[in-house]
Amino acid sequence: MNTVPLWLAVAVIGFLGIKLIRPPWWLVALLLLGGFLLADSILAPAIGTAIK
């Protein structure tokens, strides 16, 4: 069975979310920046364990 890379799945879901829901661009930028900063925090191992 073929698997889809995570980055491709996230890109497709993000593209569809932006096209269908049409959130403001500042909210998209805020969520991306928040996710980037959270990934480099001390909470990253706990989040990684929770999503696996």
ChimeraX commands (.cxc) that place a marker at each C-alpha (Angstrom):
marker #1 position 0.00,0.00,0.00 radius 0.5
marker #1 position 1.32,3.44,-0.89 radius 0.5
marker #1 position 1.63,6.12,1.75 radius 0.5
marker #1 position 1.25,9.87,1.37 radius 0.5
marker #1 position 4.03,12.06,2.77 radius 0.5
marker #1 position 2.91,14.19,5.72 radius 0.5
marker #1 position 3.97,17.44,4.06 radius 0.5
marker #1 position 1.81,16.67,1.02 radius 0.5
marker #1 position -1.24,15.85,3.15 radius 0.5
marker #1 position -0.80,19.04,5.18 radius 0.5
marker #1 position -0.36,21.12,2.01 radius 0.5
marker #1 position -3.53,19.70,0.41 radius 0.5
marker #1 position -5.61,20.13,3.58 radius 0.5
marker #1 position -4.27,23.66,4.03 radius 0.5
marker #1 position -4.99,24.59,0.41 radius 0.5
marker #1 position -8.55,23.24,0.60 radius 0.5
marker #1 position -9.11,24.94,3.95 radius 0.5
marker #1 position -8.03,28.30,2.57 radius 0.5
marker #1 position -10.14,27.92,-0.57 radius 0.5
marker #1 position -13.30,26.63,1.16 radius 0.5
marker #1 position -13.31,28.44,4.52 radius 0.5
marker #1 position -11.52,31.61,3.39 radius 0.5
marker #1 position -9.93,32.64,6.70 radius 0.5
marker #1 position -8.23,36.04,6.86 radius 0.5
marker #1 position -4.57,35.94,5.85 radius 0.5
marker #1 position -3.43,37.34,9.19 radius 0.5
marker #1 position -4.99,34.33,10.92 radius 0.5
marker #1 position -3.20,31.92,8.58 radius 0.5
marker #1 position 0.12,33.70,9.21 radius 0.5
marker #1 position -0.50,33.70,12.97 radius 0.5
marker #1 position -1.24,29.97,13.05 radius 0.5
marker #1 position 1.83,29.15,10.94 radius 0.5
marker #1 position 4.08,31.29,13.11 radius 0.5
marker #1 position 2.59,29.85,16.30 radius 0.5
marker #1 position 3.09,26.29,15.07 radius 0.5
marker #1 position 6.67,27.04,14.09 radius 0.5
marker #1 position 7.46,28.54,17.49 radius 0.5
marker #1 position 5.66,25.74,19.34 radius 0.5
marker #1 position 7.67,23.11,17.46 radius 0.5
marker #1 position 10.87,24.60,18.90 radius 0.5
marker #1 position 9.58,24.86,22.47 radius 0.5
marker #1 position 9.87,22.53,25.47 radius 0.5
marker #1 position 6.34,21.31,24.68 radius 0.5
marker #1 position 7.41,19.74,21.39 radius 0.5
marker #1 position 8.16,16.25,22.81 radius 0.5
marker #1 position 4.78,16.14,24.56 radius 0.5
marker #1 position 2.97,17.20,21.39 radius 0.5
marker #1 position 4.90,14.65,19.34 radius 0.5
marker #1 position 3.92,11.89,21.77 radius 0.5
marker #1 position 0.27,12.99,21.76 radius 0.5
marker #1 position -0.12,12.92,17.98 radius 0.5
marker #1 position 1.54,9.51,17.49 radius 0.5
marker link #1:1,2 radius 0.2
marker link #1:2,3 radius 0.2
marker link #1:3,4 radius 0.2
marker link #1:4,5 radius 0.2
marker link #1:5,6 radius 0.2
marker link #1:6,7 radius 0.2
marker link #1:7,8 radius 0.2
marker link #1:8,9 radius 0.2
marker link #1:9,10 radius 0.2
marker link #1:10,11 radius 0.2
marker link #1:11,12 radius 0.2
marker link #1:12,13 radius 0.2
marker link #1:13,14 radius 0.2
marker link #1:14,15 radius 0.2
marker link #1:15,16 radius 0.2
marker link #1:16,17 radius 0.2
marker link #1:17,18 radius 0.2
marker link #1:18,19 radius 0.2
marker link #1:19,20 radius 0.2
marker link #1:20,21 radius 0.2
marker link #1:21,22 radius 0.2
marker link #1:22,23 radius 0.2
marker link #1:23,24 radius 0.2
marker link #1:24,25 radius 0.2
marker link #1:25,26 radius 0.2
marker link #1:26,27 radius 0.2
marker link #1:27,28 radius 0.2
marker link #1:28,29 radius 0.2
marker link #1:29,30 radius 0.2
marker link #1:30,31 radius 0.2
marker link #1:31,32 radius 0.2
marker link #1:32,33 radius 0.2
marker link #1:33,34 radius 0.2
marker link #1:34,35 radius 0.2
marker link #1:35,36 radius 0.2
marker link #1:36,37 radius 0.2
marker link #1:37,38 radius 0.2
marker link #1:38,39 radius 0.2
marker link #1:39,40 radius 0.2
marker link #1:40,41 radius 0.2
marker link #1:41,42 radius 0.2
marker link #1:42,43 radius 0.2
marker link #1:43,44 radius 0.2
marker link #1:44,45 radius 0.2
marker link #1:45,46 radius 0.2
marker link #1:46,47 radius 0.2
marker link #1:47,48 radius 0.2
marker link #1:48,49 radius 0.2
marker link #1:49,50 radius 0.2
marker link #1:50,51 radius 0.2
marker link #1:51,52 radius 0.2
view
